[in-house]
Amino acid sequence: MQTNKWSVAATYAIMLALVTIISTIIPSVFSDLPGFVGIILWVIKFALSIYLVYYFIKEYSKPFEVFTYKDGFRFGVILCFLSSVIGAAYMFLHFGFLFPEATATQMESVIQNLESSNPDAAETFMKVMQHLPKIVFAWSLVYYTLFGVLVSSIVANYTKKGDIFTEK
């Protein structure tokens, strides 16, 4: 196993980001899924993401005799940040290039609903729609990173090993 923290984290980050990417692709490809399937997909994504962060930190800690909370937290933050970059980049591609027609259809229905209640809001919403992929990228990057930091701070406590007070 590699010991370079960044290269190991990058490899694991690709696998972690795939969970988000697959859970985003499924509803886009199968648009006629019932609503509860979306909820089930979200729960699976949530649980699997947390488990993978735990698993990857635990795997990274194996070659170390002493692995502190700080080590686990740092590796988890790096892992989650890299995964966030990959996930946010995919979201940009998803909304901007891969499935723009599905997004446009959903936004059209939102605009129609807004026009009946608040025409000014509908006009503003149409202006924001042009920048939707960039907004989704920024929002996803921040959201995934903050979620990753939170998960890493909790999971790192369960991945520490060894006694820092013993000497060899």
C-alpha positions in Angstrom: 0.0 0.0 0.0 1.2 3.5 -0.8 2.1 5.7 2.1 1.8 9.1 0.3 -1.2 10.5 1.9 -2.4 12.5 -1.1 -2.1 9.8 -3.7 -3.9 7.3 -1.5 -6.6 9.9 -0.7 -7.0 10.6 -4.4 -7.5 7.0 -5.3 -10.0 6.5 -2.5 -11.7 9.8 -3.4 -12.5 8.5 -6.9 -14.3 5.5 -5.3 -16.1 7.7 -2.8 -17.2 10.2 -5.5 -18.6 7.3 -7.6 -21.3 6.8 -4.9 -22.6 10.3 -5.4 -22.2 10.2 -9.2 -24.1 6.9 -9.5 -26.8 8.1 -7.1 -27.2 11.2 -9.3 -27.2 9.3 -12.6 -29.9 6.7 -11.7 -32.8 9.2 -11.3 -31.7 11.0 -14.4 -31.6 7.9 -16.6 -34.7 6.4 -15.1 -36.9 9.5 -14.8 -40.1 7.5 -14.2 -39.0 6.2 -10.8 -41.5 6.6 -7.9 -40.6 9.2 -5.2 -39.7 6.7 -2.5 -36.9 5.3 -4.7 -35.2 8.7 -4.6 -35.4 8.6 -0.8 -34.0 5.1 -0.7 -31.2 6.1 -3.0 -30.4 9.1 -0.8 -30.3 6.9 2.3 -28.0 4.4 0.6 -25.7 7.2 -0.6 -25.6 8.7 2.8 -24.9 5.5 4.7 -22.4 4.2 2.1 -20.5 7.5 2.0 -20.1 7.5 5.8 -19.0 3.8 5.8 -16.5 4.4 2.9 -14.9 7.3 4.8 -14.5 5.1 7.8 -13.2 2.1 5.7 -10.7 4.2 3.8 -9.3 5.9 6.9 -9.1 2.5 8.6 -7.3 1.1 5.5 -4.9 4.0 5.4 -4.1 3.5 9.1 -3.1 -0.2 8.7 0.6 0.3 8.1 1.0 2.7 11.0 1.7 1.4 14.5 0.3 4.6 16.1 -2.5 6.4 14.3 -4.0 9.3 16.2 -7.3 11.1 15.9 -5.4 14.0 14.3 -3.9 11.6 11.6 -7.4 10.1 10.9 -9.0 13.5 10.8 -6.4 15.0 8.4 -6.6 12.0 6.0 -10.4 12.1 6.1 -10.5 15.8 5.3 -8.1 15.3 2.4 -10.1 12.3 1.2 -13.4 14.2 1.4 -12.1 17.4 -0.2 -10.7 15.5 -3.2 -14.0 13.5 -3.4 -15.9 16.8 -3.2 -13.9 18.3 -6.1 -14.7 15.2 -8.2 -18.4 15.1 -7.2 -18.8 18.9 -7.8 -17.1 18.6 -11.2 -19.5 15.8 -12.1 -22.5 17.9 -11.0 -21.3 20.7 -13.2 -21.1 18.3 -16.2 -24.4 16.7 -15.2 -26.4 20.0 -15.2 -24.5 21.7 -17.9 -23.8 19.1 -20.5 -25.0 15.6 -19.8 -28.6 16.1 -18.8 -29.4 19.8 -19.6 -32.8 18.9 -21.1 -34.0 17.2 -17.9 -32.9 20.1 -15.8 -34.6 22.6 -18.2 -37.8 20.6 -18.1 -37.9 20.7 -14.3 -37.0 24.4 -14.2 -39.8 25.2 -16.7 -42.3 23.8 -14.4 -40.9 25.8 -11.5 -41.0 29.0 -13.6 -44.6 28.3 -14.6 -45.6 27.9 -11.0 -43.8 31.1 -10.1 -45.4 33.1 -12.9 -48.8 32.5 -11.5 -47.9 33.7 -8.0 -45.0 36.1 -8.5 -44.0 37.1 -12.1 -40.9 39.1 -10.8 -39.6 36.1 -9.1 -40.0 34.0 -12.3 -38.0 36.6 -14.2 -35.2 36.5 -11.7 -35.3 32.8 -11.6 -34.9 32.6 -15.4 -31.7 34.8 -15.1 -30.3 32.6 -12.4 -31.0 29.5 -14.6 -28.3 30.5 -17.0 -25.7 30.1 -14.3 -27.2 26.9 -12.8 -24.2 24.6 -13.5 -21.8 27.0 -11.9 -24.1 27.5 -8.9 -24.5 23.8 -8.5 -20.7 23.3 -8.8 -20.0 25.9 -6.0 -22.8 24.7 -3.8 -21.8 21.0 -4.2 -18.2 21.7 -3.5 -19.0 23.6 -0.3 -21.7 21.1 0.9 -19.7 18.0 0.2 -16.6 19.4 1.8 -18.4 20.5 5.0 -20.2 17.2 5.2 -16.9 15.4 4.7 -15.2 17.4 7.5 -18.1 16.6 9.8 -18.0 12.9 9.0 -14.2 12.9 9.3 -14.3 14.5 12.7 -16.6 11.8 14.0 -15.1 8.8 12.2 -11.5 9.7 13.1 -12.3 8.8 16.7 -13.0 5.2 15.7 -9.9 4.8 13.5 -7.2 5.7 16.0 -4.9 3.0 17.3 -1.8 2.6 19.4 -0.7 4.4 22.5 1.1 7.7 21.9 2.7 7.4 25.4 4.6 4.2 24.9 8.2 4.4 23.6 10.2 1.9 21.7 
